[in-house]
Amino acid sequence: MSVAMMAITSSLRSIKVKRLAVIAFTLSTLSFKCLQRPTMKKRILSNENQRPNPLPLQPLTNAANEMHRMEDKFPVTEMIEKAGVPFDEKDFEDLPSQSSIEQLYGRGPYIHGLEMCEDFRKKNSGKEVMLATGGLFNTGTSFLRRLLSKNCQIGDVREDIWWKHSPAQWTHKSEFSAHRPNQQTKFGVQPYKHTEYIVEDGKGHIRYEPFYRNILPIISMKDPFYWFSSMCRNRYSAKWGTSENFCPNLVPSVNTPDENLSPEVDVYPGTPRTYGHPDIESFHMKYDSLVHYWNQFYKGYLNAPFPRLILRYEDVLFHTEEVVSQVCECAGGTMNTEFEYVYSPRTTKKHGFLEAVIKYGRSDTRLEGLTGADIEFARKSLDLELMEKFRYHVP
């Protein structure tokens, strides 16, 4: 740890120690006064013209509540300190409590598909295994890849083995061969050395078949209600009817001038333009709304017959080391001795780690941008099996 980082950590701990000391002093002082109440009562009652005046306990209650509130945030502050992200007392006030996080996501992480790990390791014993991160747009796929790359000793960790935002059913889609003409020479990239593949024709078109071999997909998902607002901020290749003041537009409102905007989503989950695919329209997908997009994407991976892990972005954020360790162990990798975070300080990254912790740990931003009609539509249309399995509550 650098001298500067040690100073930051020491300063943060000093803030907590000082505040706790003040609270402890207040509690001890008030407690002492409370213990003296019988003596005070006798002294007061000795004057028959006076009646006892009980010591007000509100300051004691307030101090106890403040101590509890601070202690409830300490697990979060310790996590932030581990990540090496600076914050001050104002940030401390904005941070979510551990209770708030557990109310939103439950206690501890949830990863679907761990029951397949042992079989995957056995079938790939002696082989170099590759992890492939994927998920919908705005679900932290690159964030997850960097964490795994930094901390898990394994064959490789990539997100470009197959188009990371593509649905599960594309794994057997004939058009989903890696049509990347002359990629090796044009971009100076060699074929993935850990990937088993077959040549589809003699023109350099290579069809990858990762899911039944030595590649384990790691699929990231996000609470759909937070994900809706994430898509409004950054849509990538998804297009649907919205306006500056009206997004995510799950249901057009008759009370706005945007009532004719369609919630239907057009999306290219991959980047076929980059690879020059001859039939780009075969990758064009449509969904009735963002809700249907979220439902169908993750239901496809939930029911997929091949080994895969599906995890929650929020768990990667709030239980980073535990999640990365479980994924690495599942694939047969070995964790490094010291865990390395990949977050950038918020001064150099607009939507940094600290902002994410504040946003996704507090429920007051969960329904941001949604109209009453949108919320009601989401309640009726979200896949309840997915919501219950991944512990996302319906408001």
C-alpha positions as CSV (number, residue, x, y, z in Angstrom):
1,M,0.0,0.0,0.0
2,S,1.4,3.4,-0.9
3,V,2.1,6.1,1.7
4,A,-0.7,8.2,0.3
5,M,-3.2,5.4,0.5
6,M,-2.1,4.6,4.1
7,A,-2.7,8.3,5.0
8,I,-6.2,8.1,3.4
9,T,-7.1,5.0,5.3
10,S,-5.7,6.4,8.5
11,S,-7.8,9.5,8.0
12,L,-11.0,7.6,7.4
13,R,-10.5,5.4,10.4
14,S,-9.8,8.6,12.4
15,I,-13.2,10.0,11.4
16,K,-14.9,6.9,12.6
17,V,-13.0,6.7,15.9
18,K,-13.6,10.4,16.7
19,R,-17.4,10.1,16.0
20,L,-17.6,6.9,18.1
21,A,-15.7,8.6,20.9
22,V,-18.1,11.5,21.0
23,I,-21.1,9.1,21.0
24,A,-19.5,6.9,23.7
25,F,-18.7,10.0,25.9
26,T,-22.3,11.2,25.5
27,L,-23.7,7.8,26.4
28,S,-21.5,7.4,29.4
29,T,-22.3,10.9,30.7
30,L,-26.0,10.5,30.3
31,S,-26.0,7.0,31.7
32,F,-24.2,8.3,34.8
33,K,-26.8,11.0,35.2
34,C,-29.5,8.4,34.9
35,L,-27.9,6.3,37.6
36,Q,-28.0,9.4,39.9
37,R,-31.8,9.8,39.5
38,P,-32.7,8.1,42.8
39,T,-30.5,10.4,44.8
40,M,-31.9,13.4,42.9
41,K,-35.4,12.2,43.5
42,K,-34.8,11.9,47.3
43,R,-33.3,15.4,47.4
44,I,-36.2,16.8,45.4
45,L,-38.9,15.0,47.5
46,S,-37.3,16.3,50.7
47,N,-39.0,19.6,49.8
48,E,-42.7,18.8,50.1
49,N,-43.6,21.8,47.9
50,Q,-41.7,20.3,44.9
51,R,-42.5,17.3,42.8
52,P,-39.9,15.2,41.0
53,N,-38.9,16.3,37.5
54,P,-37.7,13.3,35.6
55,L,-34.4,13.6,33.7
56,P,-35.2,13.9,29.9
57,L,-34.0,10.7,28.1
58,Q,-34.2,12.1,24.5
59,P,-30.5,13.0,24.3
60,L,-29.6,9.4,25.4
61,T,-32.0,7.9,22.8
62,N,-30.7,10.2,20.0
63,A,-27.1,9.2,20.8
64,A,-27.9,5.5,20.8
65,N,-29.7,5.8,17.5
66,E,-26.7,7.7,16.0
67,M,-24.4,5.0,17.2
68,H,-26.5,2.3,15.7
69,R,-26.8,4.2,12.4
70,M,-23.0,4.6,12.1
71,E,-22.3,0.9,13.0
72,D,-24.8,-0.1,10.3
73,K,-22.7,1.7,7.7
74,F,-19.3,0.4,8.9
75,P,-19.3,-2.8,6.7
76,V,-19.8,-0.6,3.7
77,T,-17.1,1.8,4.6
78,E,-14.7,-1.1,5.2
79,M,-15.4,-2.4,1.8
80,I,-14.8,1.0,0.2
81,E,-11.5,1.3,2.1
82,K,-10.4,-2.1,0.8
83,A,-11.1,-0.9,-2.7
84,G,-8.9,2.1,-2.2
85,V,-11.6,4.6,-3.0
86,P,-11.3,7.9,-1.0
87,F,-14.4,9.4,0.6
88,D,-15.1,12.0,3.3
89,E,-17.7,12.6,6.0
90,K,-20.2,14.0,3.5
91,D,-19.9,10.8,1.4
92,F,-20.4,8.8,4.7
93,E,-23.7,10.4,5.2
94,D,-24.8,9.4,1.6
95,L,-23.6,5.8,2.0
96,P,-26.3,3.1,2.3
97,S,-26.5,1.1,5.5
98,Q,-25.9,-2.7,5.6
99,S,-29.5,-3.1,6.6
100,S,-30.6,-1.2,3.5
101,I,-28.5,-3.4,1.2
102,E,-29.9,-6.6,2.8
103,Q,-33.4,-5.3,2.5
104,L,-32.9,-4.8,-1.2
105,Y,-30.9,-8.0,-2.1
106,G,-31.0,-10.3,0.9
107,R,-28.1,-11.4,3.1
108,G,-25.2,-12.6,1.1
109,P,-24.7,-13.2,-2.7
110,Y,-26.7,-15.6,-4.9
111,I,-25.2,-17.3,-7.9
112,H,-27.3,-19.6,-10.1
113,G,-25.6,-22.7,-11.6
114,L,-23.1,-23.6,-9.0
115,E,-24.5,-27.2,-9.0
116,M,-22.9,-27.6,-12.4
117,C,-19.4,-26.7,-11.3
118,E,-18.1,-30.1,-10.2
119,D,-19.2,-31.7,-13.5
120,F,-17.6,-28.9,-15.5
121,R,-14.3,-29.3,-13.7
122,K,-14.3,-33.1,-14.2
123,K,-15.0,-32.8,-17.9
124,N,-12.2,-30.2,-18.3
125,S,-9.6,-31.8,-16.0
126,G,-6.2,-31.2,-17.5
127,K,-7.5,-28.6,-19.9
128,E,-7.0,-24.9,-19.9
129,V,-10.3,-23.3,-19.0
130,M,-11.6,-20.0,-20.1
131,L,-14.2,-17.7,-18.4
132,A,-16.5,-15.7,-20.7
133,T,-18.4,-12.8,-19.2
134,G,-21.7,-11.7,-20.7
135,G,-25.1,-10.1,-19.9
136,L,-27.4,-7.3,-21.1
137,F,-26.0,-3.9,-21.7
138,N,-25.3,-1.9,-18.4
139,T,-24.9,-5.0,-16.2
140,G,-21.2,-4.7,-15.4
141,T,-19.8,-7.3,-17.8
142,S,-16.5,-5.5,-18.3
143,F,-16.2,-4.8,-14.6
144,L,-16.7,-8.5,-13.8
145,R,-14.1,-9.5,-16.5
146,R,-11.5,-7.1,-15.0
147,L,-12.0,-8.4,-11.5
148,L,-11.7,-12.1,-12.6
149,S,-8.6,-11.3,-14.8
150,K,-6.9,-9.6,-11.8
151,N,-7.6,-12.2,-9.2
152,C,-8.3,-15.6,-10.7
153,Q,-5.4,-17.8,-12.1
154,I,-7.1,-19.6,-15.0
155,G,-6.5,-20.2,-18.7
156,D,-8.1,-16.9,-19.7
157,V,-10.9,-14.4,-19.1
158,R,-12.6,-12.8,-22.1
159,E,-15.8,-11.2,-23.1
160,D,-15.3,-11.4,-26.9
161,I,-15.3,-15.1,-27.3
162,W,-18.9,-14.7,-28.4
163,W,-20.8,-11.5,-28.5
164,K,-21.3,-10.9,-24.8
165,H,-24.7,-9.3,-25.1
166,S,-26.2,-12.1,-27.2
167,P,-29.0,-14.3,-26.0
168,A,-28.4,-17.9,-25.0
169,Q,-30.3,-19.4,-28.0
170,W,-27.7,-18.0,-30.3
171,T,-25.2,-20.6,-29.3
172,H,-26.9,-23.0,-31.7
173,K,-27.9,-20.4,-34.3
174,S,-26.2,-21.2,-37.6
175,E,-25.6,-17.6,-38.3
176,F,-23.8,-17.3,-35.0
177,S,-20.6,-18.6,-36.4
178,A,-17.8,-16.2,-35.9
179,H,-18.0,-14.6,-39.3
180,R,-15.0,-12.4,-38.9
181,P,-13.4,-12.4,-42.4
182,N,-9.6,-12.2,-42.3
183,Q,-9.8,-11.1,-38.7
184,Q,-6.5,-12.7,-37.9
185,T,-4.6,-10.6,-40.5
186,K,-6.8,-7.5,-40.5
187,F,-6.6,-6.9,-36.8
188,G,-3.4,-8.8,-36.0
189,V,-5.3,-11.1,-33.7
190,Q,-4.5,-14.8,-33.5
191,P,-7.2,-17.4,-33.0
192,Y,-8.1,-17.9,-29.4
193,K,-5.5,-20.5,-28.3
194,H,-7.6,-22.0,-25.6
195,T,-10.8,-22.3,-27.7
196,E,-11.7,-25.5,-29.5
197,Y,-13.2,-24.6,-32.9
198,I,-14.0,-26.0,-36.3
199,V,-13.5,-24.2,-39.7
200,E,-16.9,-23.7,-41.3
201,D,-15.5,-23.2,-44.8
202,G,-12.3,-22.5,-46.5
203,K,-12.6,-18.8,-46.4
204,G,-11.6,-18.1,-42.9
205,H,-15.1,-18.2,-41.4
206,I,-14.7,-20.0,-38.0
207,R,-17.5,-21.4,-36.0
208,Y,-16.8,-21.4,-32.2
209,E,-18.5,-23.9,-30.0
210,P,-17.5,-22.8,-26.5
211,F,-20.4,-23.9,-24.3
212,Y,-20.0,-27.6,-24.3
213,R,-16.2,-27.6,-24.1
214,N,-13.7,-25.7,-22.0
215,I,-15.5,-22.3,-21.7
216,L,-17.7,-21.3,-18.8
217,P,-20.1,-18.3,-19.5
218,I,-20.5,-16.0,-16.5
219,I,-23.7,-14.0,-17.0
220,S,-24.3,-10.8,-15.1
221,M,-27.8,-9.4,-14.4
222,K,-29.1,-6.3,-12.6
223,D,-32.3,-5.5,-10.7
224,P,-34.6,-4.6,-13.6
225,F,-35.9,-1.4,-11.9
226,Y,-32.4,0.0,-11.7
227,W,-31.5,-1.4,-15.1
228,F,-34.3,0.6,-16.8
229,S,-32.8,3.9,-15.7
230,S,-29.3,2.6,-16.7
231,M,-30.6,1.9,-20.2
232,C,-31.9,5.5,-20.3
233,R,-28.4,6.8,-19.6
234,N,-26.6,4.6,-22.0
235,R,-28.6,2.7,-24.7
236,Y,-25.8,1.2,-26.7
237,S,-27.4,-0.4,-29.8
238,A,-30.9,-0.6,-28.3
239,K,-33.5,1.7,-29.7
240,W,-37.1,2.4,-28.5
241,G,-39.4,5.4,-28.2
242,T,-38.3,7.8,-25.6
243,S,-37.8,11.5,-25.1
244,E,-35.5,13.6,-22.9
245,N,-38.0,13.8,-20.1
246,F,-39.8,10.5,-20.7
247,C,-37.8,7.3,-20.2
248,P,-37.8,4.3,-19.9
249,N,-41.3,4.5,-21.4
250,L,-42.5,1.0,-20.6
251,V,-46.1,2.3,-21.2
252,P,-46.8,5.5,-23.2
253,S,-48.7,7.9,-20.9
254,V,-51.8,9.6,-22.3
255,N,-50.9,12.6,-20.0
256,T,-47.7,13.5,-21.8
257,P,-47.0,14.8,-25.3
258,D,-45.0,11.6,-25.9
259,E,-48.0,9.4,-25.9
260,N,-47.4,8.1,-29.4
261,L,-43.8,6.9,-28.6
262,S,-43.6,3.1,-28.9
263,P,-42.0,1.1,-26.1
264,E,-41.0,-1.7,-28.6
265,V,-37.2,-2.3,-28.4
266,D,-35.1,-2.9,-31.5
267,V,-31.6,-4.1,-30.7
268,Y,-28.5,-5.6,-32.2
269,P,-27.2,-7.6,-29.2
270,G,-23.8,-8.1,-30.8
271,T,-21.6,-5.9,-33.0
272,P,-22.0,-7.6,-36.4
273,R,-21.1,-4.4,-38.2
274,T,-17.6,-4.6,-36.8
275,Y,-17.1,-8.1,-38.1
276,G,-18.7,-7.5,-41.5
277,H,-21.3,-10.2,-41.2
278,P,-23.0,-10.7,-44.6
279,D,-26.5,-11.0,-43.2
280,I,-26.7,-8.3,-40.5
281,E,-30.5,-8.5,-40.3
282,S,-30.3,-12.0,-38.9
283,F,-28.9,-10.4,-35.7
284,H,-31.7,-7.8,-35.4
285,M,-34.0,-8.6,-32.5
286,K,-37.3,-7.0,-31.3
287,Y,-39.0,-7.0,-28.0
288,D,-42.3,-5.5,-26.9
289,S,-40.6,-3.4,-24.2
290,L,-37.5,-3.3,-21.9
291,V,-39.4,-5.6,-19.5
292,H,-39.7,-8.2,-22.2
293,Y,-36.1,-7.7,-23.2
294,W,-34.9,-8.4,-19.7
295,N,-37.3,-11.3,-19.2
296,Q,-36.4,-13.2,-22.4
297,F,-32.7,-12.7,-22.1
298,Y,-32.3,-14.1,-18.6
299,K,-35.0,-16.8,-19.0
300,G,-33.0,-18.1,-21.9
301,Y,-29.8,-18.4,-19.8
302,L,-31.8,-19.8,-16.8
303,N,-33.1,-22.6,-18.9
304,A,-30.0,-23.2,-21.0
305,P,-28.7,-26.8,-21.1
306,F,-25.0,-25.9,-20.9
307,P,-22.9,-25.1,-17.8
308,R,-23.1,-21.4,-17.0
309,L,-23.3,-19.1,-13.9
310,I,-25.8,-16.3,-13.6
311,L,-24.9,-13.7,-10.9
312,R,-26.2,-10.4,-9.8
313,Y,-24.3,-7.2,-10.5
314,E,-25.2,-6.0,-7.0
315,D,-23.4,-8.9,-5.5
316,V,-20.3,-8.2,-7.5
317,L,-20.5,-4.7,-6.1
318,F,-21.3,-5.4,-2.4
319,H,-19.7,-8.9,-2.0
320,T,-16.9,-8.6,-4.5
321,E,-14.3,-11.0,-3.1
322,E,-16.8,-13.7,-2.2
323,V,-18.4,-13.7,-5.7
324,V,-15.1,-13.6,-7.6
325,S,-13.8,-16.5,-5.4
326,Q,-16.9,-18.6,-6.0
327,V,-16.7,-18.1,-9.8
328,C,-13.0,-18.9,-9.9
329,E,-13.3,-22.0,-7.8
330,C,-16.3,-23.2,-9.9
331,A,-14.2,-23.2,-13.0
332,G,-11.2,-24.8,-11.3
333,G,-9.1,-21.7,-11.1
334,T,-6.9,-20.5,-8.2
335,M,-7.3,-17.2,-6.5
336,N,-4.4,-14.9,-6.0
337,T,-3.1,-14.5,-2.4
338,E,-4.0,-10.8,-2.2
339,F,-7.3,-9.6,-3.7
340,E,-7.0,-6.7,-6.1
341,Y,-9.8,-4.3,-6.8
342,V,-10.2,-2.6,-10.2
343,Y,-12.2,0.5,-9.2
344,S,-11.0,4.0,-10.1
345,P,-11.3,6.8,-7.7
346,R,-14.4,8.9,-8.4
347,T,-12.3,11.9,-9.2
348,T,-11.2,10.2,-12.4
349,K,-14.3,8.2,-13.3
350,K,-17.7,9.9,-13.5
351,H,-19.7,6.8,-12.5
352,G,-17.2,5.3,-10.2
353,F,-17.4,2.7,-7.5
354,L,-18.5,5.1,-4.7
355,E,-21.4,6.4,-6.8
356,A,-22.5,2.9,-7.7
357,V,-22.5,1.8,-4.0
358,I,-24.6,4.8,-3.1
359,K,-27.0,4.4,-6.0
360,Y,-27.6,0.6,-5.8
361,G,-27.5,0.4,-2.0
362,R,-30.4,2.8,-1.5
363,S,-34.0,2.2,-2.5
364,D,-34.9,5.8,-3.0
365,T,-33.4,5.8,-6.6
366,R,-34.8,2.4,-7.6
367,L,-37.9,3.7,-9.4
368,E,-36.2,6.7,-11.0
369,G,-38.0,7.9,-14.2
370,L,-40.8,5.4,-13.9
371,T,-44.4,6.6,-14.1
372,G,-47.2,5.0,-12.2
373,A,-48.3,3.2,-15.4
374,D,-44.8,2.0,-15.9
375,I,-44.5,0.5,-12.4
376,E,-47.9,-1.2,-12.8
377,F,-46.9,-2.6,-16.1
378,A,-43.6,-3.9,-14.7
379,R,-45.4,-5.5,-11.8
380,K,-47.7,-7.4,-14.2
381,S,-45.1,-8.2,-16.9
382,L,-41.8,-9.1,-15.1
383,D,-41.1,-12.8,-15.0
384,L,-41.9,-13.7,-11.3
385,E,-39.7,-16.8,-11.4
386,L,-36.7,-14.7,-12.3
387,M,-37.6,-12.0,-9.7
388,E,-38.0,-14.6,-6.9
389,K,-35.0,-16.7,-7.8
390,F,-32.7,-13.8,-7.9
391,R,-34.3,-12.1,-4.8
392,Y,-35.5,-8.9,-6.6
393,H,-38.7,-7.7,-4.9
394,V,-41.5,-6.3,-6.9
395,P,-42.5,-2.8,-5.5
